[in-house]
């Protein structure tokens, strides 16, 4: 009985997440819609499919490159001596 309740809750949470994602994508698509014309029009379902398939691109940086970036930020943030 407890396993059925847990399974039900997991299914319910998945459906809620799916609905929230769908709503967020719909709102995003609506912001793009006014700027679409006949050539650039993308149906919502196609937009949704593309958005869900895309994975964020990982930027691979070496430790040295990250340290250099941090040092350059610190140099800019450092108060100037009077």
N, C-alpha and C positions, 0 to 999 in steps of 0.2 A: 504493500500500500504506500509506504513512504517513498519507494523508488518511483512509483507512478506520479506522485505529487511533485517530486523533484524533476522528473522528465517533463511534466506539464509546465512547470515554472521555467525551465530552460527553453522550451518551445515558445512560451509566451514572451520571454525576454528577447529571443531571436526575432520574433515578429515585430516587437516594439522597435527594436534597433533598425530593422528593415524599413518600417514605416517612417521613422525619423530620418533615415538616410534618404529615402525617397522624397520626403518633404524638403529637406535641405537642398537636394539636387534640383527639385522643381523651382524653388525660389531662386537658385543660382541661374537656371535656364531662363526664368522670367526676366532677369536683369539683362540677359544677352539678347532676348527676343526683339526688343525695339530697334536694335542695330542690325538685325538680319535683313537681307534682301533675298530675291529669288535665287541668286547664286550662292549666297552664304548660309541659307536656311538649313538648320539641322533639326530634324524632328526630336522631340524630347526623348523618346525611347533610344534613339541612336546616341544622343548626348549622354544619357544615363549609362548605357553600355560602355561607352568609351571611358567615362569617369570611373566606373567600377573596375575596369580592366587595367587602368594605368596604375603603375606603382611609382612612388617617388624615387627619383634618381638619387643614388648615393654618390656623394662626392668623396673620392678617396684622396686624402691628403696625408703626406708624411708627417711624422711628429715635428720635424724641423720646420716644415711649412706652417704648421699650426702655431708653433712658438713664435715664428717670425710675424705672423698675423697679429698675435696677442701683443707682442712688443711694439708693433707699429700703432696699435690702438692705444696702448699705454702712453706712447710718446705724444700722441695727439691730445690725450686727456690730461697730461701733466701740466700743471699751472706754470705759466711763464714767470721767470724771475724778473723782478723790477730793479 
